[in-house]
Every structure is written in structure tokens, then in C-alpha cells.
Amino acid sequence: MNIVYIEHYAGTPALGMEFRPYYLAREWVRAGHRVHMLAASYSHVRARQPAIGNEPVDETVDGIGYRWYPTSAYQGNGLGRVRNIWQFLSQVWRDSRRIVRDIKPDVVIASSTYPMDIWVARRLARRARAKLVFEVHDLWPLSPIELSGMSPKHPFARLCFKAESDAYRDADVVVSMLPVVHAYMASRGLDLAKLAIVPNGISPDDWAAKPQPLREDVAGTLATARAVGETVVGYAGSMGEPNALDTLLDAAALLRDDPLGRKLRFVLVGDGHLRAHLQERVRKEGLANVTLLAPIPKLQVPALLAQVDIAYIGWQRVPIYRFGIAPNKLMDYMMAGRAVLHSVEAGNDPVAEAGCGVTVAPQDPRAVAQGLLRMMQLAPTARAVMGERGREYVLARHTYPVLAKRFLDALKIERPAA
């Protein structure tokens, strides 16, 4: 089977996230399929960008055919990002005849965060007489409306609404990473018989291999914390508004004068548009118990998490999460066997479901601080038991071999015999 996977922000192990399309595609290649990833050359979520000029470049990564389309860099969610989206989609649109001729797709997947790629995917699928799949990361335009305050009457929101409606009407299959979307999607016109839930997960290969050694600054920070008897609260991931890291810094400020809280060391590893803001807060407020470090390669994450006592993940208090959450970093935390402090109010809570940590209210520094103190007071063996429950939960439900098969099963396409 030939699969065309349109994912504007697709990454690779060498470039950084998004990792989901790479891991699903790798499993499909291992199953005997051919996968062609169409992605933009610039993405704000990648640690590095592919080195290309002014023309599309083809590359093969672990058997997956990537085609990088040149797009402009941007910052934030303004006109620069809109221009970047337009550049990518218009190039794939113009390339559709060649794609159909050379690849002969059986399945076309529209999977960018925004929904407008459904129009390009539909064009390809119709020309190739292929199955059309719409994969939902976030509910756009509800996400920018509810998270960023965009008006529903904004032209970009109206464009997203139109694309979303077309996707639910025209796709043969809709795959959602979010688990509690049924009522919403039905209200937007989706026949729920076309819906499948395929959440995020982890790659067992990344965890079976010997972890890559940590970068020197990260290893040194953790070694110092251990030497002075600090309990490490770790965060690994994007430093953006949805991650509620200001709340974690607020909690760190509350705890620096607490007799027990003084033993905490907050280690935040990653990058994002709020990193400079967070660093400035640490400096201005004298948060000596907080260390911010640059992002590390994906294959170093297991080594980092192995030295974390409590893993933190937080969210904003916004209505959009009533449809559920599917965070990549939480899967990593659970696979690493870490006890998790989860600051959230959502339609689902994997931490509570797995019994692998403590859940507290979102955007509430005192609740986060109290949750951390509560977890500190647990014996290390009790936190280890929590962590092992999380690991077992992920292995049973959230590995990419399992998820890739579930995705194909949703297409009702038989996998080739081994």
C-alpha cells in the first residue's frame, strides 16, 4: 500500500518533533507499506530544520520518503505563520499531478495541526481514487479561539471552520488523538461511524536501546542536585503558553521558603517562544531553585527522566480540554517509570487512570506546590510503585506498534502477510 502523509510539522529523530508521524510511518514501513511524508522545511516545533534551498528536496529516513517543501521562517502565530502555511499548501497543490503519477497513493492522510490541508489531500485522493483520512491533533479553530482569544468571526477562524466542515463531510475516515470528541464532531456534521480514536504514544525501540549520554550541562545539573540531596522536579518539552510553566515557577517561588520545599530542584529542559520570558523570571525573582536548560535530542530523554524524582506536566484552565488531552511528554514520563504531578482539568486524565501520580487543579500555584510537597513526603519506593503503574499502562495501550495497527484497522485495509 502507498501512503501519502501530509504533515506540515513532521519531524525526525535528528530534527526533533513532531515525532508521531515519523513513528507511525516507521511502523507502516516495517509492515511492508510505502510511506511518503510531505512536510514544510520550517516548523516552530522542530529543534533543527532540514537544510534545503529554494526547491523541494527528497530524503529517505528509516525507509520513509520525506519531501521537504521550502517555506519561510516565522515567530508566534501571526501573519508569518499564515504565510508559511500558504507556502506549504500551495506547493503541495501544484505538485499534486506528480505525486499521483509517481507515488500512486492508496491512502492520503491530512494531518497538519490546522485543517486546511484537507483541501490538498482531497485533491490528491480524488485524482488517485485513494482513501482520504483526516487526522485531528487539535480542534481548530476552537483551539485558537479558546486558547488565544481569536474571534470566531476572524477570517482565519472562518477559514478553519470551513475546512473542518469539509473534512468531516468528505473524509472516508477521521482519526482523532483526542478521546472525548464524539459529541462535538457529530455537531459539526461527522458521521461517527467514520471516527476512530488513536492517541499518542511511545516507541519501544527508543527505550530498549542504551540511553544516549546526557549533554554535559544537563548531566552536571542533575549530579549537583543529587550531591546536595535535592529532590528533582523535571519538565522536558516545549516552553509555550499551553504548558503552564509560569504556574510551575509560581509554585517554585512559594516553595523556596518552605522547610521541605527548599529541598526541591526544578529542572526545565526544552525550548519555545516563552523560554526567554521564563529565564527572565528566574533571574529577576531570584529563583535559585530553578534551572532552565536547552533542549536535548529525543534519544537523551530516557537518560534525563531516569534522574528525575517527580515529572511535572501542566495545562491552562481552558474549556477546550473538555474534549480530552493526548500529550506526548506524558507518555515519555510514564514509560520512564516516573511519578507524575499532573496539573489539569480535562475530559480525560491518563495519570489518574493509570494511578501513576497526583492530579491537582490547573493554573493554581498553591495546588501545584501542595501536590509537590505531598509527593515529596512519599517514600521513594511509593513513588517507584506509582511510576511502574504508569509504565505498565503505556506498554498496554500506547506503544506505536499498537497504535499503528489500530490506525490501519480504522482504514479497514488488511495488512500484508509477514
C-alpha positions in Angstrom: 0.0 0.0 0.0 1.2 3.5 -0.8 0.5 6.1 1.9 0.9 9.8 1.4 1.1 11.5 4.8 0.7 15.3 4.7 2.1 16.7 7.9 3.3 20.3 7.8 5.3 20.0 11.0 6.6 16.4 10.7 10.0 15.7 12.3 12.6 13.1 12.5 14.9 11.8 15.3 17.6 14.1 14.0 15.5 17.2 13.6 13.1 16.9 16.5 9.3 16.9 16.8 6.7 16.3 15.7 7.5 12.7 16.2 4.1 11.0 15.9 4.1 10.9 12.0 7.6 9.5 11.9 6.8 6.7 14.4 3.6 5.7 12.7 5.2 5.8 9.3 8.1 3.7 10.5 5.8 1.0 11.8 3.9 1.0 8.5 7.2 0.7 6.6 8.1 -2.2 8.8 4.7 -3.8 7.9 5.6 -3.7 4.2 3.9 -0.4 3.2 5.5 2.6 1.4 5.1 5.9 3.1 5.7 9.3 1.6 5.8 12.2 4.1 5.1 15.7 2.8 6.3 18.4 5.2 7.4 22.1 5.3 11.1 23.0 5.6 10.4 25.3 8.6 8.4 24.4 11.7 8.4 26.2 15.0 8.3 22.9 16.9 11.5 21.4 15.5 14.8 21.7 17.2 16.5 21.9 13.8 15.3 22.4 10.2 16.3 20.4 7.2 18.9 22.1 5.1 17.3 22.9 1.7 17.3 25.7 -0.8 14.5 27.2 -2.9 13.3 23.9 -4.3 11.7 20.8 -2.7 14.2 18.2 -1.5 13.6 14.5 -1.2 15.2 12.5 1.6 14.8 8.9 3.0 14.7 8.5 6.7 14.5 4.9 8.1 12.7 3.8 4.9 10.2 6.8 5.0 10.3 9.1 2.0 10.3 12.7 3.1 9.7 15.6 0.7 10.6 18.9 2.2 8.9 22.0 0.6 10.7 25.3 1.2 8.9 27.7 3.5 9.7 30.9 5.3 10.7 31.1 9.0 8.2 32.8 11.4 7.7 33.5 15.1 4.5 33.2 17.0 1.0 32.9 15.5 0.8 36.0 13.3 0.9 36.6 9.6 4.3 34.9 9.3 2.9 31.6 10.3 -0.1 32.1 8.0 2.3 32.8 5.1 4.3 29.7 6.0 1.0 27.6 5.9 0.1 29.1 2.5 3.5 28.4 1.0 3.4 24.8 2.0 -0.1 24.0 0.9 0.2 25.8 -2.4 3.4 23.9 -3.3 1.8 20.6 -2.5 -1.3 21.6 -4.5 0.9 22.4 -7.5 2.8 19.2 -7.0 -0.3 17.0 -7.0 -0.1 15.7 -10.5 3.5 14.5 -10.0 2.6 13.0 -6.6 -0.3 11.0 -8.1 1.7 9.9 -11.1 4.9 8.8 -9.3 3.5 7.6 -5.9 0.1 6.2 -6.9 -1.3 6.6 -3.4 -3.8 4.2 -2.0 -4.3 6.4 1.1 -3.9 10.1 1.6 -3.7 11.4 5.2 -4.3 15.1 6.0 -2.6 15.5 9.4 -1.3 19.1 9.9 -2.4 20.8 13.1 -4.6 23.2 11.1 -7.4 21.7 9.0 -6.8 23.4 5.6 -4.6 20.6 4.4 -7.8 18.6 3.8 -8.3 20.5 0.5 -4.9 19.5 -0.8 -5.4 15.9 0.5 -8.8 15.7 -1.1 -7.4 16.8 -4.4 -4.8 14.1 -4.3 -7.2 11.4 -3.1 -9.7 12.2 -5.8 -7.1 12.2 -8.5 -5.7 8.9 -7.3 -9.0 7.3 -6.3 -7.4 6.8 -2.9 -8.9 6.6 0.6 -9.0 10.1 2.3 -8.1 10.3 6.0 -8.4 13.3 8.3 -6.2 13.1 11.4 -7.1 15.5 14.2 -4.4 16.8 16.6 -6.3 19.8 18.0 -9.8 21.1 17.3 -9.2 24.1 15.0 -10.4 26.8 15.1 -11.7 26.1 18.6 -8.1 25.8 19.9 -7.0 29.3 18.8 -10.4 30.7 19.8 -10.4 29.3 23.3 -6.6 29.3 23.9 -5.6 32.5 22.2 -8.8 34.6 22.2 -9.2 34.7 18.5 -12.7 35.9 17.5 -14.9 33.3 15.8 -15.5 36.0 13.2 -11.8 36.4 12.4 -11.1 35.4 8.7 -8.7 32.8 9.8 -11.2 31.2 12.1 -13.8 31.2 9.4 -11.4 29.5 7.0 -10.7 26.9 9.6 -14.4 26.3 10.2 -14.9 25.8 6.5 -12.0 23.4 6.3 -13.2 21.4 9.3 -16.7 21.1 7.9 -15.3 19.9 4.6 -13.0 17.4 6.3 -15.8 15.8 8.3 -18.0 15.6 5.3 -15.5 14.3 2.7 -13.0 12.2 4.6 -13.5 8.4 4.5 -12.0 8.1 7.9 -11.4 10.6 10.7 -8.7 9.7 13.2 -8.6 11.7 16.5 -5.8 11.8 19.0 -8.3 13.4 21.5 -10.6 10.9 23.1 -13.7 12.8 24.0 -14.7 14.4 20.7 -17.7 12.4 19.7 -20.4 14.9 20.5 -18.5 17.9 19.1 -17.6 16.2 15.8 -21.2 15.0 15.4 -22.4 18.6 15.9 -20.1 19.6 13.1 -21.6 17.1 10.7 -19.4 14.0 11.2 -20.9 10.6 10.8 -19.4 8.9 13.9 -19.2 5.6 12.1 -16.1 7.2 10.4 -14.4 8.1 13.7 -11.5 6.2 15.3 -9.5 7.3 18.4 -5.8 6.7 18.0 -3.9 8.6 20.8 -0.2 9.5 21.1 2.3 7.0 22.3 6.0 6.0 22.6 8.4 3.9 20.6 9.6 0.8 22.5 12.8 1.0 20.4 13.8 4.3 22.0 13.5 2.7 25.4 15.0 -0.7 24.7 18.3 0.8 23.5 21.0 2.0 25.8 20.2 5.7 26.6 22.4 8.3 24.9 24.6 10.1 27.4 23.3 13.4 28.6 24.8 16.6 27.4 27.4 17.9 29.9 25.4 20.8 31.3 22.3 18.6 31.9 24.3 15.8 33.5 26.2 18.4 35.7 23.0 20.0 36.9 21.5 16.6 37.9 24.7 15.4 39.5 24.9 18.6 41.6 21.3 18.2 42.7 22.0 14.6 43.8 25.2 15.6 45.6 23.4 18.1 47.8 20.3 15.8 48.4 17.8 17.8 46.4 14.6 16.2 45.0 14.4 16.8 41.3 11.2 18.0 39.7 11.7 17.6 36.0 10.0 19.0 32.9 11.0 18.0 29.3 9.2 19.6 26.4 8.0 22.7 24.7 8.1 26.0 26.6 4.9 27.6 25.3 1.7 29.1 26.8 -0.3 25.9 26.8 2.3 24.2 29.1 1.6 26.4 32.1 5.2 26.8 33.1 4.5 30.1 34.7 2.4 28.2 37.2 5.3 25.9 38.0 7.6 28.9 38.5 5.0 30.5 40.8 4.9 27.2 42.8 8.8 27.2 42.9 8.6 30.7 44.4 6.1 29.6 47.0 8.3 26.6 48.0 11.7 28.3 48.3 10.9 29.4 51.8 9.2 26.2 52.9 11.4 23.9 55.0 10.6 20.9 52.9 10.2 22.8 49.6 13.8 24.1 49.9 14.9 20.6 49.1 13.4 20.8 45.6 15.3 21.4 42.4 13.2 22.4 39.4 14.9 21.4 36.1 13.2 22.5 32.9 14.7 21.2 29.6 13.3 22.5 26.3 12.7 25.4 24.1 9.8 27.6 22.9 8.5 31.1 22.5 8.2 31.6 26.3 11.7 30.4 27.2 13.3 33.8 27.3 10.4 35.1 29.4 10.8 32.2 31.9 14.5 32.7 32.0 14.0 36.4 32.8 11.6 35.5 35.6 14.1 33.2 37.1 16.7 36.0 37.0 14.5 38.8 38.2 12.8 36.9 41.0 16.0 35.1 42.2 14.6 31.7 41.7 17.8 29.9 42.6 15.9 26.6 42.9 15.0 26.6 39.1 17.4 25.7 36.3 16.4 26.1 32.6 18.4 24.1 30.1 18.4 24.0 26.3 16.5 21.1 24.5 18.2 17.7 24.2 17.9 15.1 21.5 14.9 12.7 21.7 17.3 9.7 22.4 18.7 11.5 25.5 15.2 11.9 27.1 15.3 8.5 28.8 18.6 9.3 30.5 17.2 12.6 31.7 14.0 11.2 33.1 15.8 8.3 34.8 17.3 11.0 37.1 14.0 12.9 37.8 12.1 12.2 41.0 8.9 13.9 40.1 7.9 14.7 36.5 5.7 17.7 36.0 3.1 18.4 33.3 0.7 21.3 33.4 -2.1 22.8 31.4 -4.1 26.0 31.2 -7.6 26.1 32.6 -9.5 26.4 29.4 -12.7 24.8 28.1 -11.0 23.2 25.0 -9.6 20.4 27.2 -13.1 19.1 27.8 -12.5 17.1 24.6 -9.6 15.3 26.1 -5.8 15.6 26.0 -3.1 13.4 24.3 0.3 14.8 25.4 3.5 13.2 24.1 5.6 14.2 27.0 3.3 12.4 29.5 3.8 9.2 27.6 7.5 9.6 28.0 7.2 10.3 31.7 5.1 7.2 32.2 7.3 5.0 30.1 10.3 6.2 32.2 8.5 5.0 35.3 8.4 8.5 36.8 5.7 9.5 39.4 3.9 12.4 37.7 2.4 15.6 39.1 -0.4 16.5 36.7 -1.9 20.0 36.8 -5.1 19.6 34.7 -8.8 19.7 34.3 -9.8 17.8 31.2 -12.2 15.3 29.7 -9.6 12.5 30.5 -6.7 12.2 32.9 -4.2 9.4 32.0 -2.4 9.9 35.3 -5.5 9.2 37.3 -6.5 6.3 35.0 -3.1 4.7 35.5 -2.7 5.6 39.2 0.8 6.9 38.4 0.9 10.2 40.3 -1.1 13.1 41.7 -3.5 15.3 39.9 -4.1 18.9 41.0 -6.1 21.9 39.7 -4.6 23.7 36.7 -3.1 27.2 36.8 -3.1 27.1 40.6 0.4 27.6 42.1 -0.7 26.7 45.6 -2.3 23.5 44.4 0.9 22.6 42.5 3.0 23.5 45.5 0.9 21.3 47.8 0.9 18.5 45.3 4.7 18.6 45.1 5.0 18.6 48.9 2.6 15.6 49.1 4.7 13.7 46.6 7.9 14.6 48.4 6.5 13.1 51.6 6.0 9.8 49.9 8.8 7.2 50.3 10.9 6.7 47.2 9.5 3.2 47.0 5.9 4.5 46.9 6.8 6.9 44.0 8.5 4.0 42.3 5.3 1.9 42.5 3.4 4.8 41.0 5.9 5.0 38.2 5.7 1.3 37.4 1.9 1.6 37.1 2.4 4.3 34.5 4.9 2.2 32.6 2.5 -0.8 32.5 -0.3 1.4 31.3 1.7 2.8 28.4 3.0 -0.6 27.3 -0.5 -1.9 27.2 -2.2 1.0 25.4 0.3 3.5 24.0 3.1 1.9 22.0 3.5 2.8 18.3 3.3 -0.8 17.1 -0.1 -1.0 18.8 -1.2 2.4 17.6 0.0 2.0 14.0 -2.0 -1.2 13.7 -5.1 0.5 15.2 -4.8 3.3 12.6 -4.6 0.8 9.8 -7.5 -1.2 11.2 -9.6 2.0 11.2 -9.0 2.2 7.5 -10.3 -1.4 7.1 -7.3 -2.2 5.0 -5.7 -5.5 5.5 -2.1 -5.6 6.4 0.2 -7.6 4.1 1.2 -11.0 5.3 4.6 -11.1 7.0 
